Amino acid sequence: MTFEGLRGFRDYAPPDAGARSELLRRFRSVARRAGFWELEAPSVESLELFKVKSGDEINRQLWAFQDKGGREVTLVPEATPSLARIYAARAKSEPLPVKWFTYQRSWRYEEPQEGRTREFAQFNLDILGAPGVEAEAELLATAALAMDEAGAHGLYAFRINDRELAEAIGRQLGVADLPRYFHAVDRFRKLPRGEFVRELVASGIEAARAAEWADRLESWKAGVSGPAVESFFASVTTPGASSTADGAVVRLRRLFALLDRIGLSDRVGLDPTLVRGLAYYTTTVFEAFERNADRRSLFGGGRYDHLIELFGGPPTPACGLAIGDQTLELLLRAGDRWPEGEPPLDTYVIAITAAEVDEAFEWVERLRRSGVSAECDLLGRNLSRQLREAARKRARRALLIGPQEKAKGIIVERDLATGAQRELAPGEVVRPG
């Protein structure tokens, strides 16, 4: 009998598993440099946790079931509700702001396609307790550094918007069904123009205005950046007419100024079509997208200022983002930036004859305990085959132990890049480098 993996699930054999581990190491390093602390949440949660505020789309994708105790539970489809639950239970003891990062394996029952599987992993960054857009700037700066160190520099940019600005614009257009309007605008790039206009009309906008708004959004499809941002604000808002819109514009101006100050203006732009699908976002929302012809979305996030209260915690401003593993892999592979995999081996210890095998094992153990990666042959291969294996493992050096070397009380070190050899006294062998 033969077995195959389930549809929508992937195996990661070497070297890809090692490459993924290397990317996670880089992300964790960046998050810790930015002052984030690691949080680990369970993979199974109460179903009710995700019915509270995740939105209809995710609720339809849940891997939900009854456990053996008859409880309604689900595999987690995202990390934020778990984070909110954990923080709500610890709020009194956590000094603000809280900066947490998580690496969460998640599951959604949706149609598998390129960049989307039913099991996936996300690297999440969240800041709780900071009400100003300085928190959003911190998130985007940390995400940019993580993406750069993952090898994606120059391959991505950020789209930014504010849901309160989007709502104010919708009200000005005559929207009666705001959720439907948001849903339509969020799918603007995916829908044919005619269907998009029909969705706008269904949300309450008059047909002529809907067609005009579709044309204006098309002109901003590439995003709005630089001096054009102020022109956009002037074109869609009336000063003093909407305090909601005015507040959103103030936030966005401040955020763009901060991002410009820290050198990220080359990779940020305003996107009036961005609202994000999750129901718990409140004001600022953002996405990373691929800088190529199709401008594919890579990951997103935003501010969720009321979520903690839903789980019994105190009113807590919060924002976060999640970087998915599937779209990141596609981006890096397309840009020829995918990591090599497992790191090179430092030392391969070679027993020239069977009589030196035990000594080779002894040296491997000494090297490992001194902090050096080391291996030796397990298959009884001859010298030439052991050298080929050392090369396959990309070892920096080989240590050769044979009858002549033992008689002289030395070990021969061979540089596998240059072929140069030298004799080492036993006390010199365990020195790294």
TORGUPA-471702 format. One record per residue: x, y, z of N, C-alpha, C in turn. Coordinates in steps of 0.02 Angstrom, whole numbers, m for minus. Layout:
TORGUPA-471702
n.X  n.Y  n.Z  ca.X  ca.Y  ca.Z  c.X  c.Y  c.Z
X  Y  Z  X  Y  Z  X  Y  Z .
...
This chain:
TORGUPA-471702
n.X  n.Y  n.Z  ca.X  ca.Y  ca.Z  c.X  c.Y  c.Z
42  m60  0  0  0  0  44  62  0 .
27  110  m42  63  174  m43  18  230  m19 .
47  282  9  9  337  37  33  403  6 .
m14  449  m2  2  516  m25  m22  566  26 .
10  624  26  m12  677  71  m80  703  51 .
m115  734  97  m181  761  84  m177  823  41 .
m229  834  1  m232  893  m42  m233  956  1 .
m191  1004  m18  m187  1066  19  m136  1066  74 .
m99  1010  81  m47  1004  132  19  989  97 .
73  1013  124  138  1006  91  188  970  136 .
232  931  104  291  905  139  349  952  125 .
394  958  174  454  998  165  515  954  180 .
541  923  128  600  881  136  662  925  133 .
720  899  155  782  936  147  795  948  72 .
823  1005  52  846  1060  95  793  1112  109 .
731  1105  84  680  1157  92  662  1168  166 .
658  1114  205  642  1122  276  696  1163  310 .
759  1152  290  814  1192  318  809  1265  298 .
789  1277  235  781  1346  212  727  1382  251 .
671  1348  263  617  1377  303  640  1392  374 .
678  1347  403  705  1357  469  751  1418  471 .
791  1426  418  836  1483  415  797  1549  410 .
744  1550  371  703  1611  367  672  1627  435 .
648  1576  470  619  1587  536  672  1613  585 .
733  1587  579  787  1612  622  800  1686  610 .
800  1707  547  811  1777  530  753  1820  557 .
691  1796  549  634  1834  573  636  1842  649 .
651  1787  683  655  1791  757  709  1839  778 .
766  1838  745  821  1882  761  800  1955  754 .
767  1972  699  744  2040  688  693  2061  741 .
645  2018  755  594  2035  805  625  2049  873 .
673  2009  892  705  2019  958  746  2083  958 .
779  2098  903  816  2161  898  770  2221  904 .
708  2213  883  659  2267  886  621  2268  953 .
639  2225  999  609  2226  1065  546  2185  1073 .
529  2142  1025  471  2098  1031  490  2036  1070 .
442  2012  1110  451  1951  1149  409  1896  1118 .
434  1834  1121  399  1779  1088  341  1753  1130 .
285  1741  1096  226  1711  1125  211  1646  1088 .
192  1594  1123  173  1532  1091  102  1514  1112 .
58  1504  1063  m13  1490  1076  m29  1419  1051 .
m83  1389  1076  m101  1321  1054  m128  1320  983 .
m128  1260  954  m154  1251  886  m228  1236  884 .
m258  1219  942  m329  1205  946  m359  1253  998 .
m415  1285  979  m448  1332  1023  m523  1318  1023 .
m557  1350  1070  m630  1348  1071  m657  1378  1007 .
m707  1345  977  m737  1372  916  m766  1441  928 .
m794  1452  987  m825  1516  1002  m775  1574  998 .
m712  1561  1013  m661  1612  1010  m657  1644  941 .
m667  1604  889  m660  1629  821  m727  1650  791 .
m782  1634  825  m847  1659  803  m858  1730  827 .
m821  1751  877  m832  1816  908  m822  1873  859 .
m765  1872  823  m751  1932  783  m706  1918  723 .
m701  1858  699  m656  1846  643  m688  1861  575 .
m753  1865  572  m786  1880  509  m811  1816  475 .
m860  1825  430  m893  1768  399  m846  1726  356 .
m799  1759  320  m757  1721  274  m715  1670  311 .
m682  1691  365  m641  1643  403  m685  1591  437 .
m743  1612  462  m787  1563  495  m807  1507  447 .
m815  1523  383  m833  1472  334  m774  1425  320 .
m714  1446  337  m654  1406  321  m627  1367  381 .
m662  1370  437  m636  1338  498  m635  1262  492 .
m582  1233  520  m578  1160  529  m607  1146  599 .
m673  1147  604  m705  1141  669  m732  1070  679 .
m732  1048  742  m756  981  758  m771  977  833 .
m803  923  853  m815  910  924  m759  866  950 .
m729  886  1007  m678  842  1036  m712  786  1075 .
m673  743  1106  m701  684  1140  m741  702  1202 .
m734  764  1224  m775  786  1281  m838  822  1259 .
m850  823  1192  m910  855  1167  m904  930  1159 .
m844  957  1167  m834  1029  1160  m825  1048  1086 .
m851  1106  1066  m842  1131  998  m775  1167  994 .
m729  1139  955  m662  1166  950  m643  1173  876 .
m587  1206  864  m564  1215  795  m488  1220  793 .
m459  1197  738  m390  1213  724  m386  1288  710 .
m335  1321  736  m334  1395  731  m322  1417  659 .
m363  1464  633  m353  1490  566  m309  1552  564 .
m297  1582  622  m255  1642  627  m236  1651  701 .
m188  1694  715  m161  1698  782  m193  1752  826 .
m224  1803  796  m244  1862  835  m295  1847  890 .
m349  1808  878  m394  1794  934  m361  1758  993 .
m315  1713  978  m279  1680  1033  m238  1730  1072 .
m204  1774  1036  m164  1826  1069  m209  1870  1113 .
m267  1888  1087  m313  1930  1125  m336  1894  1188 .
m352  1830  1182  m373  1791  1241  m318  1788  1294 .
m257  1776  1272  m200  1771  1318  m187  1838  1352 .
m188  1891  1312  m174  1957  1342  m229  1976  1391 .
m293  1963  1373  m348  1981  1417  m340  1949  1486 .
m313  1889  1489  m303  1854  1553  m243  1881  1591 .
m198  1917  1557  m136  1940  1588  m132  2016  1592 .
m184  2051  1571  m180  2123  1561  m157  2160  1623 .
m179  2139  1681  m161  2175  1743  m87  2171  1760 .
m54  2120  1734  17  2110  1752  65  2128  1696 .
39  2151  1638  82  2165  1582  93  2241  1575 .
156  2264  1585  170  2335  1573  163  2351  1499 .
137  2411  1485  126  2431  1416  183  2475  1390 .
196  2473  1325  161  2432  1275  187  2360  1276 .
144  2315  1257  162  2245  1248  182  2235  1175 .
240  2205  1163  263  2190  1095  277  2116  1092 .
234  2079  1058  240  2006  1054  249  1985  981 .
287  1931  972  288  1899  907  273  1825  916 .
241  1796  865  224  1725  867  240  1693  799 .
257  1629  801  260  1590  741  207  1537  747 .
153  1544  709  93  1504  719  76  1463  657 .
71  1397  667  45  1354  613  m31  1359  615 .
m62  1368  556  m134  1381  553  m166  1339  498 .
m233  1335  501  m270  1293  454  m333  1329  431 .
m345  1329  366  m407  1354  337  m429  1307  282 .
m493  1289  285  m519  1243  233  m542  1285  174 .
m496  1298  128  m511  1337  68  m480  1302  8 .
m497  1326  m51  m473  1294  m112  m399  1305  m121 .
m359  1251  m123  m286  1260  m131  m270  1290  m199 .
m220  1334  m199  m195  1364  m260  m125  1388  m248 .
m93  1416  m299  m24  1438  m289  m22  1491  m235 .
21  1480  m186  28  1527  m131  m25  1519  m76 .
m68  1469  m82  m121  1460  m32  m131  1386  m20 .
m117  1363  40  m127  1293  59  m174  1291  119 .
m198  1231  135  m244  1225  191  m209  1224  258 .
m146  1207  257  m104  1214  317  m47  1262  299 .
m35  1310  341  16  1361  326  43  1387  392 .
94  1427  388  123  1458  448  128  1533  437 .
121  1570  492  126  1642  490  171  1667  545 .
210  1718  528  251  1752  578  214  1817  595 .
194  1824  657  152  1879  678  189  1928  723 .
177  1992  712  202  2046  754  143  2085  780 .
138  2096  846  83  2133  875  108  2181  928 .
76  2240  931  91  2290  982  26  2308  1016 .
22  2302  1082  m37  2317  1120  m23  2374  1169 .
m70  2420  1174  m64  2474  1223  m36  2538  1196 .
m22  2543  1132  4  2604  1101  m49  2632  1054 .
m80  2689  1071  m137  2714  1031  m117  2751  968 .
m57  2776  963  m38  2817  906  m9  2776  849 .
m2  2809  790  23  2774  731  98  2759  737 .
129  2781  791  198  2760  803  201  2683  806 .
148  2652  831  147  2579  834  145  2549  765 .
104  2578  719  103  2554  650  171  2563  617 .
202  2621  630  269  2633  601  319  2581  626 .
314  2564  691  359  2513  719  347  2445  687 .
284  2427  677  268  2364  645  296  2361  574 .
283  2413  535  304  2413  465  381  2415  460 .
413  2453  504  486  2455  503  516  2387  519 .
487  2352  569  511  2286  588  498  2236  533 .
438  2240  502  422  2195  447  469  2207  388 .
484  2270  374  529  2286  318  599  2258  331 .
623  2264  393  689  2237  409  688  2161  404 .
634  2130  427  629  2057  422  628  2034  349 .
589  2068  308  587  2050  237  655  2061  203 .
688  2115  221  754  2128  191  804  2073  211 .
803  2054  274  851  2004  296  831  1934  273 .
768  1925  253  748  1862  222  772  1858  149 .
795  1915  122  819  1916  54  772  1950  5 .
720  1983  29  668  2011  m15  677  2085  m29 .
733  2114  m11  742  2186  m22  732  2204  m95 .
690  2254  m108  677  2276  m176  621  2238  m210 .
596  2185  m179  545  2144  m211  474  2159  m187 .
467  2202  m136  402  2213  m106  393  2288  m90 .
331  2307  m75  315  2374  m50  252  2368  m8 .
234  2423  28  176  2423  71  121  2468  44 .
59  2444  47  0  2485  35  m33  2501  102 .
m55  2562  111  m82  2584  175  m148  2621  163 .
m196  2611  208  m258  2649  206  m286  2653  276 .
m343  2687  283  m377  2693  348  m450  2677  336 .
m476  2630  374  m546  2608  363  m595  2664  378 .
m578  2710  424  m623  2766  438  m625  2814  379 .
m570  2822  344  m570  2863  283  m611  2828  229 .
m601  2762  223  m640  2724  173  m715  2728  189 .
m733  2725  253  m803  2731  272  m831  2800  256 .
m792  2852  271  m815  2920  257  m826  2931  183 .
m780  2903  142  m789  2909  69  m851  2872  47 .
m862  2813  74  m921  2775  57  m985  2812  75 .
m987  2844  134  m1046  2882  154  m1058  2940  106 .
m1003  2973  86  m1010  3028  38  m1038  3005  m29 .
m1022  2942  m47  m1047  2915  m110  m1119  2891  m106 .
m1146  2888  m45  m1214  2866  m36  m1222  2793  m16 .
m1170  2762  8  m1173  2692  27  m1224  2681  83 .
m1266  2630  74  m1314  2611  126  m1292  2547  162 .
m1258  2503  125  m1234  2439  153  m1158  2441  155 .
m1131  2465  211  m1059  2476  215  m1020  2410  211 .
m1039  2356  245  m1001  2293  238  m997  2270  165 .
m1053  2277  128  m1051  2257  58  m1006  2302  17 .
m1007  2366  32  m962  2413  m2  m889  2395  12 .
m872  2383  75  m804  2363  92  m783  2299  56 .
m829  2252  54  m814  2188  22  m799  2199  m53 .
m838  2242  m84  m828  2256  m155  m761  2291  m166 .
m747  2343  m127  m685  2381  m136  m624  2337  m122 .
m629  2293  m73  m573  2250  m56  m557  2201  m113 .
m608  2187  m157  m597  2142  m214  m590  2180  m280 .
m577  2245  m275  m575  2287  m335  m527  2260  m388 .
m468  2237  m368  m419  2213  m416  m436  2145  m446 .
m483  2110  m415  m500  2042  m437  m563  2040  m480 .
m605  2092  m475  m669  2090  m509  m666  2125  m577 .
m701  2100  m628  m709  2138  m690  m745  2204  m674 .
m731  2254  m715  m758  2321  m700  m834  2319  m694 .
m868  2286  m740  m941  2284  m738  m968  2254  m674 .
m938  2200  m653  m961  2167  m591  m946  2211  m531 .
m888  2246  m531  m872  2290  m476  m923  2346  m471 .
m940  2377  m527  m990  2431  m527  m1057  2405  m502 .
m1077  2345  m521  m1140  2317  m497  m1138  2308  m421 .
m1081  2287  m395  m1075  2280  m322  m1080  2347  m287 .
m1051  2399  m316  m1057  2466  m287  m1130  2488  m287 .
m1164  2476  m342  m1235  2494  m345  m1275  2455  m293 .
m1259  2391  m285  m1294  2351  m235  m1282  2375  m164 .
m1226  2410  m153  m1212  2437  m87  m1249  2502  m74 .
m1281  2530  m126  m1322  2590  m117  m1300  2650  m157 .
m1247  2645  m196  m1222  2702  m236  m1261  2706  m301 .
m1279  2766  m321  m1312  2775  m385  m1267  2751  m442 .
m1297  2726  m496  m1259  2694  m550  m1206  2741  m580 .
m1225  2804  m592  m1178  2850  m624  m1119  2864  m578 .
m1133  2874  m514  m1079  2886  m466  m1036  2825  m456 .
m1067  2766  m458  m1029  2703  m452  m980  2696  m509 .
m1002  2711  m571  m958  2706  m629  m902  2757  m624 .
m918  2817  m602  m867  2869  m594  m816  2849  m541 .
m840  2821  m485  m794  2800  m431  m749  2742  m454 .
m777  2697  m494  m736  2642  m521  m680  2669  m564 .
m695  2721  m605  m644  2750  m647  m589  2784  m606 .
m610  2818  m553  m561  2852  m510  m516  2801  m475 .
m546  2747  m450  m505  2695  m418  m456  2664  m468 .
m478  2656  m530  m433  2629  m581  m372  2674  m590 .
m382  2739  m587  m326  2786  m595  m278  2783  m536 .
m302  2757  m479  m259  2751  m420  m236  2679  m408 .
m247  2637  m458  m235  2565  m449  m163  2550  m430 .
m116  2589  m456  m45  2578  m440  m26  2606  m372 .
m75  2636  m337  m60  2666  m272  m47  2740  m279 .
m49  2775  m223  m38  2847  m220  22  2859  m175 .
72  2895  m199  132  2905  m159  159  2976  m170 .
205  2995  m126  237  3060  m134  188  3118  m129 .
198  3172  m167  153  3230  m165  81  3214  m184 .
71  3160  m222  3  3142  m244  m42  3123  m186 .
m13  3106  m128  m53  3087  m70  m97  3145  m48 .
m66  3205  m44  m105  3263  m23  m159  3280  m74 .
m144  3271  m138  m195  3282  m189  m253  3234  m181 .
m237  3172  m163  m290  3123  m151  m334  3145  m93 .
m303  3165  m37  m342  3187  20  m389  3244  1 .
m363  3291  m38  m404  3348  m58  m462  3327  m103 .
m452  3275  m143  m502  3255  m192  m559  3215  m162 .
m548  3185  m104  m599  3141  m76  m628  3166  m10 .
m603  3220  16  m628  3246  79  m645  3320  73 .
m692  3340  114  m710  3411  120  m690  3434  189 .
m642  3481  194  m617  3501  260  m674  3519  308 .
m673  3488  365  m723  3501  416  m789  3466  407 .
m799  3432  350  m863  3400  337  m871  3335  375 .
m817  3302  391  m821  3237  424  m763  3231  473 .
m779  3231  537  m726  3223  587  m692  3155  581 .
m731  3105  559  m702  3038  549  m649  3040  495 .
m666  3070  438  m617  3075  384  m558  3118  404 .
m571  3174  439  m516  3217  460  m468  3180  505 .
m494  3141  552  m450  3103  597  m408  3052  560 .
m439  3020  510  m402  2971  470  m346  3004  431 .
m360  3063  403  m309  3099  365  m251  3119  410 .
m267  3142  470  m214  3160  518  m170  3100  533 .
m201  3042  545  m163  2982  560  m118  2962  501 .
m146  2962  442  m108  2941  384  m51  2989  369 .
m63  3054  376  m8  3102  366  49  3088  415 .
32  3078  478  83  3065  529  120  3000  514 .
84  2948  493  116  2884  479  164  2890  420 .
141  2922  366  185  2930  308  246  2972  325 .
238  3022  368  296  3063  388  346  3022  427 .
321  2979  473  367  2936  511  404  2888  466 .
368  2856  420  399  2808  375  450  2841  329 .
435  2903  310  484  2940  270  546  2955  311 .
536  2973  374  592  2992  418  640  2933  428 .
614  2872  430  658  2814  443  680  2780  378 .
668  2812  322  695  2788  259  654  2736  223 .
588  2734  235  547  2684  202  500  2714  150 .
510  2778  132  465  2809  85  469  2778  16 .
524  2743  1  531  2711  m64  487  2649  m71 .
455  2627  m17  416  2564  m19  348  2571  15 .
320  2632  19  254  2641  47  211  2684  2 .
146  2671  0  100  2711  m38  30  2704  m10 .
m12  2753  m24  m81  2752  m3  m122  2712  m54 .
m166  2668  m30  m208  2629  m74  m281  2635  m52 .
m321  2676  m86  m391  2687  m65  m436  2626  m72 .
m412  2573  m105  m453  2512  m112  m440  2462  m56 .
m393  2477  m12  m375  2429  40  m418  2440  102 .
m456  2388  121  m495  2391  183  m484  2329  226 .
m458  2275  197  m445  2212  232  m511  2178  251 .
m513  2112  247  m575  2076  255  m596  2061  326 .
m548  2058  373  m566  2038  441  m607  2092  475 .
m659  2069  512  m708  2116  540  m679  2156  598 .
m624  2134  630  m602  2169  690  m556  2228  678 .
m537  2242  616  m495  2301  603  m535  2365  613 .
m503  2416  641  m538  2478  659  m517  2536  615 .
m454  2555  614  m433  2615  576  m379  2596  524 .
m317  2602  542  m263  2591  494  m260  2518  472 .
m252  2508  407  m242  2441  379  m185  2446  328 .
m150  2390  318  m94  2391  271  m82  2321  243 .
m50  2319  185  m30  2256  153  39  2265  123 .
75  2210  118  135  2209  78  117  2177  11 .
145  2202  m43  130  2173  m108  194  2165  m148 .
190  2121  m196  248  2105  m238  256  2159  m292 .
318  2183  m299  331  2236  m348  343  2206  m417 .
290  2182  m448  297  2158  m517  232  2171  m553 .
222  2141  m610  164  2156  m651  98  2141  m616 .
94  2085  m580  28  2068  m551  18  2097  m482 .
70  2125  m451  65  2159  m386  29  2115  m335 .
49  2052  m331  16  2004  m287  25  2024  m213 .
m30  2017  m175  m27  2031  m103  15  1978  m68 .
57  2000  m23  102  1955  14  78  1943  85 .
62  1996  121  36  1989  189  5  2055  210 .
m30  2054  266  m63  2115  287  m74  2119  362 .
m106  2174  382  m120  2184  452  m156  2250  462 .
m160  2272  525  m194  2334  539  m207  2343  612 .
m245  2395  627  m261  2412  697  m328  2381  717 .
m328  2350  777  m389  2318  803  m400  2341  875 .
m424  2402  884  m426  2434  949  m479  2408  997 .
m527  2368  973  m582  2346  1018  m582  2271  1030 .
m533  2235  1003  m535  2162  1006  m524  2136  1077 .
m477  2166  1113  m461  2140  1180  m522  2142  1225 .
m563  2194  1219  m623  2199  1260  m672  2141  1248 .
m674  2117  1187  m720  2062  1171  m702  1998  1209 .
m641  1993  1232  m619  1933  1267  m610  1946  1342 .
m643  1998  1367  m645  2010  1438  m588  2053  1464 .
m547  2080  1420  m492  2122  1441  m512  2195  1444 .
m468  2238  1469  m483  2310  1471  m477  2341  1402 .
m507  2400  1391  m497  2434  1327  m423  2442  1312 .
m401  2416  1255  m330  2414  1239  m319  2427  1165 .
m288  2483  1148  m271  2493  1077  m220  2441  1055 .
m226  2418  993  m182  2364  971  m177  2364  895 .
m122  2339  870  m114  2330  798  m65  2273  786 .
m69  2243  727  m25  2186  713  m24  2170  639 .
20  2124  622  25  2100  553  48  2027  554 .
36  1993  498  55  1922  492  87  1910  425 .
147  1883  424  184  1866  363  176  1792  350 .
144  1774  294  131  1704  279  190  1671  244 .
199  1606  258  257  1570  231  249  1555  156 .
188  1544  132  180  1522  62  196  1578  13 .
167  1637  24  180  1692  m23  252  1716  m18 .
281  1713  42  351  1732  48  396  1685  9 .
381  1620  11  421  1572  m27  416  1586  m102 .
356  1599  m127  348  1614  m198  388  1676  m218 .
385  1727  m175  422  1789  m189  497  1777  m193 .
524  1741  m144  596  1730  m141  619  1684  m198 .
580  1633  m213  599  1589  m268  598  1626  m335 .
547  1667  m346  542  1704  m409  600  1753  m416 .
624  1780  m360  680  1826  m361  747  1793  m353 .
749  1726  m355  810  1687  m345  844  1705  m279 .
802  1712  m227  828  1730  m160  814  1676  m108 .
789  1619  m129  772  1566  m81  836  1542  m47 .
837  1535  20  898  1514  54  922  1445  32 .
986  1432  43  1016  1370  19  990  1309  56 .
969  1317  118  945  1260  157  985  1252  220 .
1002  1191  237  1042  1179  297  1110  1213  290 .
1137  1242  344  1202  1275  339  1257  1225  324 .
1312  1248  295  1368  1202  280  1395  1170  343 .
1421  1110  335  1454  1075  390  1523  1105  399 .
1546  1111  461  1613  1136  471  1666  1082  458 .
1658  1024  489  1712  974  488  1684  904  472 .
1716  870  425  1701  800  411  1763  760  431 .
1755  714  479  1811  675  504  1813  609  465 .
1871  595  435  1878  536  391  1924  484  423 .
1896  424  432  1937  366  452  1962  333  388 .
2029  334  377  2056  308  315  2048  233  311 .
2054  199  368  2041  127  370  1991  112  425 .
1967  50  426  1917  31  477  1945  37  548 .
2011  33  555  2041  35  621  2034  104  654 .
2020  156  613  2015  224  642  1943  248  652 .
1895  204  641  1825  225  646  1808  249  716 .
1829  211  767  1812  231  835  1842  298  853 .
1903  310  830  1936  373  845  1901  430  808 .
1877  416  747  1840  468  710  1777  487  749 .
1741  439  776  1682  454  816  1700  496  877 .
1756  480  908  1777  517  967  1791  590  950 .
1825  602  893  1840  671  873  1776  709  855 .
1729  675  824  1665  708  807  1631  732  871 .
1630  690  922  1598  709  985  1634  769  1017 .
1700  768  1016  1738  824  1045  1723  890  1008 .
1721  886  942  1708  945  903  1638  972  916 .
1589  929  917  1520  952  929  1514  985  997 .
1545  956  1048  1541  985  1115  1580  1050  1121 .
1625  1063  1074  1661  1127  1074  1623  1180  1033 .
1565  1160  1004  1525  1208  966  1534  1205  891 .
1570  1154  867  1584  1148  795  1540  1093  766 .
1509  1106  708  1469  1055  675  1516  1004  644 .
1502  940  655  1548  888  631  1510  823  618 .
1536  785  571  1508  719  555  1565  672  536 .
1549  607  534  1594  558  506  1553  505  469 .
1586  463  433  1552  414  391  1518  360  433 .
1458  339  411  1421  286  445  1414  224  402 .
1441  225  340  1429  171  293  1491  132  274 .
1547  143  307  1608  106  291  1636  122  222 .
1629  184  199  1652  202  132  1727  213  130 .
1756  208  71  1828  219  63  1843  294  64 .
1907  311  60  1929  380  67  1897  425  15 .
1899  406  m49  1873  450  m101  1798  463  m92 .
1761  411  m73  1689  421  m64  1674  463  m2 .
1715  457  49  1706  500  107  1719  573  90 .
1769  585  48  1783  653  27  1726  682  m15 .
1696  640  m57  1638  663  m95  1580  680  m49 .
1570  639  3  1517  653  50  1531  718  88 .
1593  730  105  1611  793  139  1596  853  93 .
1609  846  29  1594  899  m19  1519  909  m25 .
1481  854  m26  1409  859  m31  1379  896  28 .
1409  886  87  1386  921  147  1414  992  151 .
1451  1012  101  1482  1079  97  1526  1093  157 .
1562  1042  179  1605  1049  237  1663  1097  222 .
1682  1134  273  1738  1180  266  1804  1143  262 .
1809  1089  302  1872  1052  304  1859  979  317 .
1908  938  302  1907  867  319  1967  854  365 .
1955  812  415  2010  788  458  2023  716  441 .
2084  700  420  2101  632  399  2141  597  453 .
2115  538  473  2148  497  524  2163  429  493 .
2226  411  491  2246  347  462  2305  318  501 .
2329  260  480  2384  227  516  2447  271  520 .
2464  305  464  2525  346  465  2516  406  511 .
2458  436  509  2445  494  551  2448  474  625 .
2419  417  641  2419  394  711  2491  380  734 .
2530  352  690  2600  338  708  2639  401  723 .
2623  455  687  2658  518  696  2627  561  751 .
2568  540  777  2535  579  829  2504  643  803 .
2482  643  740  2452  703  710  2387  685  675 .
2351  737  654  2292  730  612  2302  777  553 .
2284  755  493  2291  797  434  2226  835  422 .
2232  901  416  2175  943  400  2179  963  326 .
2125  951  289  2123  971  219  2070  1024  209 .
2089  1081  182  2042  1134  164  2005  1111  101 .
1940  1101  106  1903  1073  51  1888  1123  m4 .
1902  1186  8  1893  1237  m45  1955  1242  m88 .
2014  1237  m56  2078  1247  m92  2117  1182  m102 .
2102  1131  m62  2140  1069  m65  2204  1071  m24 .
2220  1129  6  2281  1135  46  2277  1092  109 .
2333  1061  128  2335  1018  187  2387  1043  235 .
2375  1027  299  2425  1041  350  2416  990  406 .
2469  981  443  2468  934  499  2452  971  563 .
2406  941  602  2386  970  665  2404  925  723 .
2426  955  778  2432  918  840  2362  908  868 .
2350  855  906  2282  843  933  2252  903  969 .
2294  942  1003  2267  999  1040  2243  1056  996 .
2260  1055  931  2240  1107  885  2174  1091  849 .
2153  1030  852  2097  1007  811  2030  1040  830 .
2018  1050  895  1953  1072  916  1945  1149  916 .
1994  1185  891  1988  1257  887  1944  1276  828 .
1886  1309  838  1843  1328  783  1880  1375  735 .
1864  1369  670  1893  1413  619  1961  1394  599 .
